[in-house]
């Protein structure tokens, strides 16, 4: 993965690394996932809203400055917005969400760190970041199929492509500045040495390509199951559409007409390739959905498959065999090569050991002050115990 956003890829790269900008990495992964994954395979479709929780709280209780330093200040709404996104990605990955107090410590520390690094950024850092961001946007656009489809997918998650670009630009610029300040450079020999020494890390498992039609049996606004009579009606509708699909009707057209998966219906129910564990770029299919898909032969239409989200009709478009990716191969679904991805991972591993002391010095030099008494006490305690971050899922 080149830069922040490809923390979850189709490749089975089992490289273990501790992230330095932990929340930043989570949010970038969240942004990619929000823009590409079908909402109903792992989580209920998100309700569209024009009001952000942090804005609502600020209107009700004000928006005080909770931290400041030379050149910047951080408001309560900045922290609350980041916490909301952090919770969303953790929940979507099925990971436990830390208590609010712990989240506030983590997020505030990350906000301070990012602002300090952005103040250090040079034109060269911003140029390198722009290249990475442009590549990521190109990948997202290719996966979505059109600018209109991409904008729609972002809107469904309560954000925009412009907001995503701006956020990603800050994350990548901060990372570029950190690497430059610490003199982190990864050469071709470093990349080849790791690749040669870890052959199984680059194996690509067998995958399947399917389209699906979803009939929701849960309320997408609150995740609650529909009443029994409404589920029966959905089941009857699914049975009628299944007859059409098996009778020769165009499956993609049926998906556009009937599917209630907002992430895939406009593309005819097309889903990203996934393996026998259900893993795909940005997430994981449910076991019922995965098992039913891999039981199909090429062009076969499934029976009605029931998951917690509703009734699915699945059509297989074939499997791709297992293979081993070469350094020059691109990560499936992206324009990023394995070599570029590995170069970034190795850089992050070095940052994990060198960055903490450097960032601590930055904070002292900038005279960072926590103005909220409760947060200050919590941050002081966290810094003393050196536990101001939580581990992230390792890159595969």
ZATI-298651 format. One record per residue (C-alpha): residue number from 1; residue in three letters; x, y, z. Coordinates in steps of 0.25 Angstrom, whole numbers. Layout:
# residues N
PT    n  res     xx     yy     zz
PT  NUM  Ala      X      Y      Z
...
# end
This chain:
# residues 396
PT    n  res     xx     yy     zz
PT    1  Unk      0      0      0
PT    2  Unk      5     13     -4
PT    3  Unk      2     24      7
PT    4  Unk     -9     23     17
PT    5  Unk    -22     18     10
PT    6  Unk    -18      4      6
PT    7  Unk    -18     -2     20
PT    8  Unk    -27    -13     16
PT    9  Unk    -24    -19      2
PT   10  Unk    -28    -32     -6
PT   11  Unk    -13    -37     -4
PT   12  Unk    -10    -46      7
PT   13  Unk      2    -38     12
PT   14  Unk      4    -43     26
PT   15  Unk     14    -32     30
PT   16  Unk     13    -28     44
PT   17  Unk     15    -13     48
PT   18  Unk     12     -4     59
PT   19  Unk      6      9     54
PT   20  Unk     11     23     59
PT   21  Unk     -1     31     54
PT   22  Unk    -11     21     59
PT   23  Unk    -24     29     58
PT   24  Unk    -19     35     45
PT   25  Unk    -17     21     39
PT   26  Unk    -31     17     44
PT   27  Unk    -38     29     38
PT   28  Unk    -31     27     24
PT   29  Unk    -35     12     24
PT   30  Unk    -49     16     28
PT   31  Unk    -50     26     17
PT   32  Unk    -45     16      7
PT   33  Unk    -55      6     12
PT   34  Unk    -66     16     13
PT   35  Unk    -64     19     -2
PT   36  Unk    -63      5     -7
PT   37  Unk    -69     -6      1
PT   38  Unk    -84    -11     -1
PT   39  Unk    -91     -6     12
PT   40  Unk    -99    -18     14
PT   41  Unk    -89    -29     14
PT   42  Unk    -83    -25     27
PT   43  Unk    -91    -14     33
PT   44  Unk   -105     -8     31
PT   45  Unk   -106      3     21
PT   46  Unk   -102     17     27
PT   47  Unk   -114     27     28
PT   48  Unk   -111     40     20
PT   49  Unk   -111     52     29
PT   50  Unk   -107     67     27
PT   51  Unk   -104     69     42
PT   52  Unk    -91     64     48
PT   53  Unk    -91     60     63
PT   54  Unk    -80     69     66
PT   55  Unk    -87     81     60
PT   56  Unk   -100     78     68
PT   57  Unk    -92     77     81
PT   58  Unk    -85     90     78
PT   59  Unk    -98     97     75
PT   60  Unk   -104     92     88
PT   61  Unk    -92     94     98
PT   62  Unk    -82    103     91
PT   63  Unk    -69     99     85
PT   64  Unk    -57    102     94
PT   65  Unk    -43    101     91
PT   66  Unk    -37     89     98
PT   67  Unk    -23     90     94
PT   68  Unk    -13    100     88
PT   69  Unk      1    102     84
PT   70  Unk     10    111     76
PT   71  Unk      2    113     63
PT   72  Unk    -10    105     65
PT   73  Unk    -22    102     74
PT   74  Unk    -31     90     75
PT   75  Unk    -46     91     78
PT   76  Unk    -55     81     85
PT   77  Unk    -63     79     71
PT   78  Unk    -50     75     65
PT   79  Unk    -48     64     75
PT   80  Unk    -62     59     75
PT   81  Unk    -63     58     59
PT   82  Unk    -50     50     60
PT   83  Unk    -56     41     71
PT   84  Unk    -68     38     63
PT   85  Unk    -61     34     51
PT   86  Unk    -51     25     60
PT   87  Unk    -63     18     66
PT   88  Unk    -69     15     52
PT   89  Unk    -57      8     47
PT   90  Unk    -54      0     59
PT   91  Unk    -69     -4     59
PT   92  Unk    -69     -8     44
PT   93  Unk    -57    -17     47
PT   94  Unk    -64    -24     58
PT   95  Unk    -53    -18     68
PT   96  Unk    -57    -13     82
PT   97  Unk    -58      2     84
PT   98  Unk    -50      7     96
PT   99  Unk    -57     15    107
PT  100  Unk    -60     30    103
PT  101  Unk    -49     35    113
PT  102  Unk    -38     26    106
PT  103  Unk    -43     30     92
PT  104  Unk    -42     45     96
PT  105  Unk    -27     43    100
PT  106  Unk    -24     35     87
PT  107  Unk    -31     45     78
PT  108  Unk    -26     58     84
PT  109  Unk    -11     53     84
PT  110  Unk    -13     49     69
PT  111  Unk    -19     63     66
PT  112  Unk     -7     70     73
PT  113  Unk      3     61     66
PT  114  Unk     -3     63     52
PT  115  Unk     -3     79     54
PT  116  Unk     11     79     59
PT  117  Unk     16     70     47
PT  118  Unk      8     79     37
PT  119  Unk     15     91     42
PT  120  Unk     28     84     39
PT  121  Unk     24     80     25
PT  122  Unk     31     86     13
PT  123  Unk     27     88     -2
PT  124  Unk     34     75     -5
PT  125  Unk     26     67      5
PT  126  Unk     13     73      0
PT  127  Unk     17     70    -14
PT  128  Unk     20     55    -10
PT  129  Unk      6     55     -3
PT  130  Unk     -1     61    -15
PT  131  Unk      4     49    -24
PT  132  Unk      0     39    -14
PT  133  Unk    -14     45    -12
PT  134  Unk    -16     47    -27
PT  135  Unk    -13     32    -29
PT  136  Unk    -23     28    -18
PT  137  Unk    -34     37    -24
PT  138  Unk    -31     30    -37
PT  139  Unk    -33     17    -31
PT  140  Unk    -46     20    -24
PT  141  Unk    -51     26    -37
PT  142  Unk    -48     13    -44
PT  143  Unk    -54      5    -34
PT  144  Unk    -67     13    -34
PT  145  Unk    -68     14    -49
PT  146  Unk    -71     29    -50
PT  147  Unk    -70     42    -43
PT  148  Unk    -85     42    -40
PT  149  Unk    -85     28    -34
PT  150  Unk    -73     32    -25
PT  151  Unk    -80     44    -20
PT  152  Unk    -92     36    -17
PT  153  Unk    -84     26     -9
PT  154  Unk    -78     37     -1
PT  155  Unk    -91     44      1
PT  156  Unk    -97     31      7
PT  157  Unk    -87     31     18
PT  158  Unk    -89     46     21
PT  159  Unk    -77     52     14
PT  160  Unk    -72     57      1
PT  161  Unk    -61     54     -9
PT  162  Unk    -55     68     -6
PT  163  Unk    -55     65      9
PT  164  Unk    -48     52      7
PT  165  Unk    -37     58     -2
PT  166  Unk    -35     69      8
PT  167  Unk    -34     59     20
PT  168  Unk    -25     50     13
PT  169  Unk    -16     61      8
PT  170  Unk    -13     65     22
PT  171  Unk    -11     51     27
PT  172  Unk     -1     47     16
PT  173  Unk      6     61     17
PT  174  Unk      8     59     32
PT  175  Unk     14     45     29
PT  176  Unk     23     50     18
PT  177  Unk     28     61     28
PT  178  Unk     31     51     38
PT  179  Unk     39     42     29
PT  180  Unk     47     53     24
PT  181  Unk     50     59     38
PT  182  Unk     55     45     43
PT  183  Unk     62     42     30
PT  184  Unk     54     30     27
PT  185  Unk     58     24     14
PT  186  Unk     55     10      8
PT  187  Unk     64      5     -3
PT  188  Unk     61     -5    -14
PT  189  Unk     71    -15     -7
PT  190  Unk     62    -14      6
PT  191  Unk     49    -17     -2
PT  192  Unk     56    -29     -9
PT  193  Unk     62    -34      4
PT  194  Unk     48    -34     11
PT  195  Unk     41    -40     -1
PT  196  Unk     51    -51     -3
PT  197  Unk     51    -55     12
PT  198  Unk     36    -55     13
PT  199  Unk     30    -63      1
PT  200  Unk     17    -67      7
PT  201  Unk     14    -52     11
PT  202  Unk     11    -49     -4
PT  203  Unk      2    -61     -7
PT  204  Unk    -12    -57    -14
PT  205  Unk    -22    -67    -10
PT  206  Unk    -34    -72    -19
PT  207  Unk    -45    -62    -21
PT  208  Unk    -59    -61    -26
PT  209  Unk    -66    -50    -34
PT  210  Unk    -81    -49    -31
PT  211  Unk    -93    -40    -33
PT  212  Unk   -104    -40    -23
PT  213  Unk   -118    -34    -21
PT  214  Unk   -122    -31     -6
PT  215  Unk   -136    -30      0
PT  216  Unk   -133    -23     13
PT  217  Unk   -140    -29     26
PT  218  Unk   -134    -19     35
PT  219  Unk   -137     -4     36
PT  220  Unk   -124      3     31
PT  221  Unk   -126     15     40
PT  222  Unk   -125      8     53
PT  223  Unk   -121     -7     50
PT  224  Unk   -134    -13     56
PT  225  Unk   -141    -25     49
PT  226  Unk   -154    -23     42
PT  227  Unk   -167    -29     47
PT  228  Unk   -170    -43     43
PT  229  Unk   -181    -39     33
PT  230  Unk   -171    -30     26
PT  231  Unk   -160    -40     25
PT  232  Unk   -170    -50     19
PT  233  Unk   -173    -40      8
PT  234  Unk   -159    -38      5
PT  235  Unk   -157    -53      4
PT  236  Unk   -168    -54     -6
PT  237  Unk   -162    -42    -14
PT  238  Unk   -148    -49    -14
PT  239  Unk   -155    -62    -19
PT  240  Unk   -162    -55    -30
PT  241  Unk   -148    -48    -34
PT  242  Unk   -141    -62    -33
PT  243  Unk   -150    -68    -43
PT  244  Unk   -147    -56    -53
PT  245  Unk   -132    -58    -51
PT  246  Unk   -133    -73    -53
PT  247  Unk   -142    -71    -65
PT  248  Unk   -132    -63    -73
PT  249  Unk   -134    -49    -69
PT  250  Unk   -122    -40    -69
PT  251  Unk   -117    -41    -54
PT  252  Unk   -110    -27    -54
PT  253  Unk   -123    -21    -59
PT  254  Unk   -131    -28    -48
PT  255  Unk   -121    -23    -38
PT  256  Unk   -122     -9    -42
PT  257  Unk   -137    -10    -41
PT  258  Unk   -139    -18    -28
PT  259  Unk   -127    -18    -20
PT  260  Unk   -126    -10     -7
PT  261  Unk   -111    -10     -5
PT  262  Unk   -108      5     -8
PT  263  Unk    -93      1    -10
PT  264  Unk    -95     -8    -22
PT  265  Unk   -109     -7    -28
PT  266  Unk   -105      4    -38
PT  267  Unk    -94     -5    -43
PT  268  Unk   -103    -17    -45
PT  269  Unk   -100    -23    -32
PT  270  Unk    -85    -24    -35
PT  271  Unk    -77    -27    -23
PT  272  Unk    -61    -27    -21
PT  273  Unk    -54    -40    -22
PT  274  Unk    -53    -48     -9
PT  275  Unk    -46    -60     -4
PT  276  Unk    -51    -72      4
PT  277  Unk    -50    -65     17
PT  278  Unk    -59    -54     11
PT  279  Unk    -47    -44     11
PT  280  Unk    -47    -33      1
PT  281  Unk    -42    -19     -1
PT  282  Unk    -46    -11     12
PT  283  Unk    -54    -22     19
PT  284  Unk    -60    -36     20
PT  285  Unk    -73    -43     15
PT  286  Unk    -81    -50     25
PT  287  Unk    -79    -65     26
PT  288  Unk    -93    -69     20
PT  289  Unk    -91    -60      8
PT  290  Unk    -77    -65      6
PT  291  Unk    -80    -80      7
PT  292  Unk    -92    -79     -2
PT  293  Unk    -84    -71    -12
PT  294  Unk    -72    -81    -13
PT  295  Unk    -82    -93    -14
PT  296  Unk    -87    -87    -28
PT  297  Unk    -81    -91    -41
PT  298  Unk    -79    -81    -52
PT  299  Unk    -91    -73    -56
PT  300  Unk   -100    -81    -46
PT  301  Unk   -110    -73    -38
PT  302  Unk   -112    -77    -24
PT  303  Unk   -124    -80    -15
PT  304  Unk   -129    -69     -6
PT  305  Unk   -118    -67      4
PT  306  Unk   -121    -61     18
PT  307  Unk   -112    -52     26
PT  308  Unk   -115    -43     37
PT  309  Unk   -117    -32     27
PT  310  Unk   -127    -39     18
PT  311  Unk   -130    -48      7
PT  312  Unk   -119    -49     -4
PT  313  Unk   -119    -55    -18
PT  314  Unk   -105    -57    -23
PT  315  Unk    -99    -60    -37
PT  316  Unk    -85    -65    -39
PT  317  Unk    -77    -59    -50
PT  318  Unk    -65    -69    -48
PT  319  Unk    -53    -71    -39
PT  320  Unk    -39    -66    -40
PT  321  Unk    -28    -76    -36
PT  322  Unk    -18    -75    -25
PT  323  Unk     -5    -68    -29
PT  324  Unk      8    -62    -24
PT  325  Unk      9    -47    -26
PT  326  Unk     23    -41    -32
PT  327  Unk     29    -28    -27
PT  328  Unk     25    -21    -40
PT  329  Unk     10    -26    -39
PT  330  Unk     -1    -17    -35
PT  331  Unk     -9    -19    -23
PT  332  Unk    -23    -24    -29
PT  333  Unk    -32    -12    -31
PT  334  Unk    -22     -1    -30
PT  335  Unk    -10      5    -38
PT  336  Unk     -1      2    -26
PT  337  Unk     10     -8    -28
PT  338  Unk     15    -18    -17
PT  339  Unk     28    -12    -17
PT  340  Unk     22      2    -14
PT  341  Unk     13     -4     -3
PT  342  Unk     25    -12      3
PT  343  Unk     33      1      3
PT  344  Unk     23      8     11
PT  345  Unk     21     -3     21
PT  346  Unk     36     -4     24
PT  347  Unk     36     11     25
PT  348  Unk     25     11     35
PT  349  Unk     32      0     43
PT  350  Unk     44      9     45
PT  351  Unk     35     21     49
PT  352  Unk     29     12     60
PT  353  Unk     43     12     67
PT  354  Unk     48     26     64
PT  355  Unk     36     35     64
PT  356  Unk     31     35     79
PT  357  Unk     43     42     84
PT  358  Unk     43     52     72
PT  359  Unk     28     55     74
PT  360  Unk     30     57     89
PT  361  Unk     41     67     86
PT  362  Unk     32     74     76
PT  363  Unk     21     75     87
PT  364  Unk     31     81     97
PT  365  Unk     37     91     87
PT  366  Unk     23     96     83
PT  367  Unk     19     98     97
PT  368  Unk      6     89     96
PT  369  Unk     -4     92    106
PT  370  Unk    -17     84    110
PT  371  Unk    -27     94    114
PT  372  Unk    -38     85    118
PT  373  Unk    -35     81    132
PT  374  Unk    -41     67    131
PT  375  Unk    -34     64    118
PT  376  Unk    -21     69    124
PT  377  Unk    -21     60    136
PT  378  Unk    -24     48    126
PT  379  Unk    -13     52    117
PT  380  Unk     -3     54    128
PT  381  Unk     -6     40    133
PT  382  Unk     -6     34    119
PT  383  Unk      8     40    116
PT  384  Unk     13     35    129
PT  385  Unk      9     21    126
PT  386  Unk     13     22    111
PT  387  Unk     -1     17    107
PT  388  Unk     -6     28     99
PT  389  Unk     -9     19     87
PT  390  Unk    -16      5     84
PT  391  Unk    -11     -5     73
PT  392  Unk    -18     -5     60
PT  393  Unk    -21    -18     51
PT  394  Unk     -8    -22     44
PT  395  Unk     -7    -20     30
PT  396  Unk     -9    -33     22
# end
